[in-house]
Amino acid sequence: MRVLVSAASRHGATTEMARVIGGALAEAGLEAEVLAPDDVKTLGEYAAVILGSGVYVGHWMDPATDLVERFAAELAARPVWLFSSGPIGDPPKPEEDAVDVAEIVAATGAREHRLFAGKVDRATLGLGEKVILKAVRVPEGDYRPWDEVRAWAREIANALKAS
Ligand SMILES: Cc1cc2nc3c(=O)[nH]c(=O)nc-3n(C[C@H](O)[C@H](O)[C@H](O)COP(=O)(O)O)c2cc1C
């Protein structure tokens, strides 16, 4: 069974999560392909799709929402799981309304949307991003919960193998 794992990422944190998800699916015996959203030309060959995005000011990035628009009918016809990499810190910031994905969940008929903590490295940010970061009160650091991410991928693999 072939599964597409695709993630929109500005600074690489979410791409790394997509790769870890792909690795966990492969360990569970599925064929996982990890592609950037812009490199996805067809969904025909995939039995299921896992789609993610880094969160910027409460929203998914354009490459991920564009993929949802381009393949709305195909996504609605297959099992889809969504994930976001967003909040940073302990406690995680922002605490509320980290990401608005209601429309994307509805459009894809996703089985689940999982919000994971993310990573911000100020050294990689432009001036505009630093200003926005301050405004949305997001600190910096790498808070990605790798065990949780792998466990989620295993849950998905089990659901697909049972179906
Ligand atoms: C300018 C800026 C705005 C952000 N806004 C949010 C936000 O609104 N909600 C959130 O949960 N995380 C927010 N974050 C955190 C990032 O989404 C998070 O660090 C993510 O892991 C980055 O993924 P990427 O490296 O794949 O782009 C923001 C980060 C930056 C730099």
The ligand as an SDF file (V2000), in Angstrom:
LIG
                    3D

 31 33  0  0  0  0  0  0  0  0999 V2000
    6.7610   34.4180   11.8690 C   0  0  0  0  0  0  0  0  0  0  0  0
    6.2640   33.1830   12.5660 C   0  0  0  0  0  0  0  0  0  0  0  0
    4.9140   33.0630   12.8890 C   0  0  0  0  0  0  0  0  0  0  0  0
    4.4510   31.9140   13.5530 C   0  0  0  0  0  0  0  0  0  0  0  0
    3.1280   31.8190   13.8710 N   0  0  0  0  0  0  0  0  0  0  0  0
    2.6690   30.7350   14.5350 C   0  0  0  0  0  0  0  0  0  0  0  0
    1.2900   30.6220   14.9000 C   0  0  0  0  0  0  0  0  0  0  0  0
    0.4710   31.4870   14.6270 O   0  0  0  0  0  0  0  0  0  0  0  0
    0.8800   29.5060   15.5470 N   0  0  0  0  0  0  0  0  0  0  0  0
    1.7540   28.5050   15.8750 C   0  0  0  0  0  0  0  0  0  0  0  0
    1.3380   27.5320   16.4870 O   0  0  0  0  0  0  0  0  0  0  0  0
    3.0870   28.5650   15.5270 N   0  0  0  0  0  0  0  0  0  0  0  0
    3.5400   29.6480   14.8720 C   0  0  0  0  0  0  0  0  0  0  0  0
    4.8800   29.7290   14.5100 N   0  0  0  0  0  0  0  0  0  0  0  0
    5.7690   28.5870   14.8030 C   0  0  0  0  0  0  0  0  0  0  0  0
    6.0520   27.7240   13.5640 C   0  0  0  0  0  0  0  0  0  0  0  0
    4.9220   27.3640   12.8820 O   0  0  0  0  0  0  0  0  0  0  0  0
    6.7630   26.4360   13.9800 C   0  0  0  0  0  0  0  0  0  0  0  0
    7.9420   26.7590   14.5280 O   0  0  0  0  0  0  0  0  0  0  0  0
    6.9610   25.4230   12.8490 C   0  0  0  0  0  0  0  0  0  0  0  0
    7.5330   24.2270   13.3860 O   0  0  0  0  0  0  0  0  0  0  0  0
    7.8360   25.9320   11.7050 C   0  0  0  0  0  0  0  0  0  0  0  0
    7.8150   24.9830   10.6690 O   0  0  0  0  0  0  0  0  0  0  0  0
    8.7430   25.0600    9.3620 P   0  0  0  0  0  0  0  0  0  0  0  0
   10.1750   25.1610    9.8450 O   0  0  0  0  0  0  0  0  0  0  0  0
    8.4780   23.7510    8.7020 O   0  0  0  0  0  0  0  0  0  0  0  0
    8.3040   26.2190    8.5530 O   0  0  0  0  0  0  0  0  0  0  0  0
    5.3490   30.8630   13.8710 C   0  0  0  0  0  0  0  0  0  0  0  0
    6.7050   30.9810   13.5050 C   0  0  0  0  0  0  0  0  0  0  0  0
    7.1690   32.1240   12.8670 C   0  0  0  0  0  0  0  0  0  0  0  0
    8.6320   32.2220   12.5220 C   0  0  0  0  0  0  0  0  0  0  0  0
  1  2  1  0
  2  3  1  0
  2 30  2  0
  3  4  2  0
  4  5  1  0
  4 28  1  0
  5  6  2  0
  6  7  1  0
  6 13  1  0
  7  8  2  0
  7  9  1  0
  9 10  1  0
 10 11  2  0
 10 12  1  0
 12 13  2  0
 13 14  1  0
 14 15  1  0
 14 28  1  0
 15 16  1  0
 16 17  1  0
 16 18  1  0
 18 19  1  0
 18 20  1  0
 20 21  1  0
 20 22  1  0
 22 23  1  0
 23 24  1  0
 24 25  2  0
 24 26  1  0
 24 27  1  0
 28 29  2  0
 29 30  1  0
 30 31  1  0
M  END
$$$$
